[in-house]
Amino acid sequence: MQPYPPTGQRWIASSDGGDQPRWRSDGRELIYVSQNRFVMAVDVRTHPTFTAGVPRRLFATRLPGANPDVFEYAMSRDAQRFLVDTISDAEPSAPVTIVLNWRGALALVDSR
């Protein structure tokens, strides 16, 4: 992390990396997705100096893919509730048959 506007100072909040970071609305906690797909939280203090606590697991996820450009979760302002885009455990659907030019096939049947 670094302050805005940049001062040249930088701090690490996670030694294992992470994607999709979001701040709790009061700025005291950073939420992110770890490389092994856990939603993580780390307590943060910015005054008098920046300090980050030890990251802790909130819960495991089944995210569709690691895409750092897309947020696959949303959270409440207090970070107590989450909405997560997950991979379903649904069974495969029945086979689907696609018929092309079905109107032409109907015209052949009608002409008989």
C-alpha positions as CSV (number, residue, x, y, z in Angstrom):
1,M,0.0,0.0,0.0
2,Q,1.0,3.6,-0.5
3,P,-0.5,6.9,0.5
4,Y,-2.3,9.2,-1.9
5,P,-0.9,11.4,-3.1
6,P,2.2,9.2,-3.3
7,T,5.1,10.1,-0.9
8,G,7.4,7.2,-1.9
9,Q,6.5,5.3,1.3
10,R,5.0,1.7,0.8
11,W,3.8,-0.9,3.2
12,I,2.9,-4.6,2.9
13,A,-0.4,-5.9,4.4
14,S,0.0,-9.5,3.1
15,S,3.1,-11.5,2.7
16,D,1.2,-14.0,0.5
17,G,-0.2,-11.4,-2.0
18,G,-3.8,-11.0,-2.8
19,D,-6.3,-9.6,-5.3
20,Q,-9.5,-7.5,-5.2
21,P,-8.7,-5.4,-2.2
22,R,-11.5,-3.3,-0.5
23,W,-11.5,-1.0,2.5
24,R,-14.1,-1.3,5.2
25,S,-15.9,2.0,5.3
26,D,-14.1,3.3,8.4
27,G,-10.7,2.6,6.8
28,R,-9.6,0.3,9.7
29,E,-9.7,-3.0,7.8
30,L,-8.6,-4.1,4.4
31,I,-10.4,-7.1,2.9
32,Y,-8.9,-9.1,0.0
33,V,-8.9,-12.5,-1.7
34,S,-5.8,-14.6,-1.1
35,Q,-4.1,-16.7,-3.8
36,N,-5.7,-19.8,-2.4
37,R,-9.2,-18.2,-2.6
38,F,-9.8,-17.3,1.0
39,V,-11.4,-13.9,1.8
40,M,-9.0,-12.4,4.2
41,A,-9.0,-9.4,6.5
42,V,-6.2,-7.4,8.0
43,D,-6.6,-4.6,10.6
44,V,-4.9,-1.4,9.6
45,R,-3.9,1.8,11.5
46,T,-2.8,4.9,9.8
47,H,-2.1,7.2,12.7
48,P,0.4,8.1,14.0
49,T,2.2,5.8,11.6
50,F,1.0,3.0,9.3
51,T,0.8,-0.5,10.8
52,A,-0.9,-3.6,9.5
53,G,-2.0,-6.4,11.7
54,V,-1.7,-10.2,11.0
55,P,-4.0,-11.2,8.1
56,R,-6.8,-13.6,9.1
57,R,-9.1,-15.9,7.1
58,L,-12.7,-14.9,7.1
59,F,-14.0,-17.7,4.9
60,A,-13.2,-19.9,1.9
61,T,-14.7,-19.1,-1.6
62,R,-15.2,-20.9,-4.8
63,L,-14.5,-18.0,-7.2
64,P,-14.8,-18.7,-10.9
65,G,-11.3,-17.5,-11.6
66,A,-8.4,-15.3,-10.5
67,N,-9.1,-12.0,-12.3
68,P,-7.6,-9.1,-10.5
69,D,-9.5,-6.6,-12.8
70,V,-13.0,-7.8,-11.7
71,F,-14.4,-7.8,-8.2
72,E,-16.1,-11.1,-7.5
73,Y,-17.5,-10.1,-4.2
74,A,-19.3,-7.2,-2.6
75,M,-19.4,-6.4,1.1
76,S,-21.5,-4.3,3.5
77,R,-19.9,-1.1,4.7
78,D,-19.0,-2.7,8.1
79,A,-17.6,-5.9,6.3
80,Q,-20.0,-8.1,8.2
81,R,-22.0,-9.4,5.2
82,F,-20.7,-10.5,1.8
83,L,-22.1,-11.4,-1.6
84,V,-19.8,-13.6,-3.5
85,D,-19.9,-14.8,-7.1
86,T,-19.2,-18.5,-6.7
87,I,-19.0,-21.7,-8.8
88,S,-22.2,-23.7,-8.3
89,D,-22.3,-27.3,-7.2
90,A,-25.3,-27.8,-9.6
91,E,-25.3,-31.0,-11.6
92,P,-24.7,-30.8,-15.3
93,S,-27.9,-29.9,-17.3
94,A,-29.5,-32.3,-19.8
95,P,-28.1,-32.3,-23.3
96,V,-29.3,-29.5,-25.5
97,T,-30.2,-30.0,-29.2
98,I,-29.9,-27.0,-31.4
99,V,-31.9,-27.1,-34.7
100,L,-30.7,-24.7,-37.4
101,N,-33.1,-23.6,-40.2
102,W,-36.1,-25.1,-38.4
103,R,-38.5,-22.9,-40.5
104,G,-37.1,-24.4,-43.6
105,A,-37.7,-27.9,-42.2
106,L,-41.3,-26.9,-41.4
107,A,-41.8,-25.7,-44.9
108,L,-40.7,-29.2,-46.2
109,V,-43.2,-30.9,-43.9
110,D,-46.0,-28.6,-45.0
111,S,-45.4,-29.1,-48.7
112,R,-45.9,-32.9,-48.4
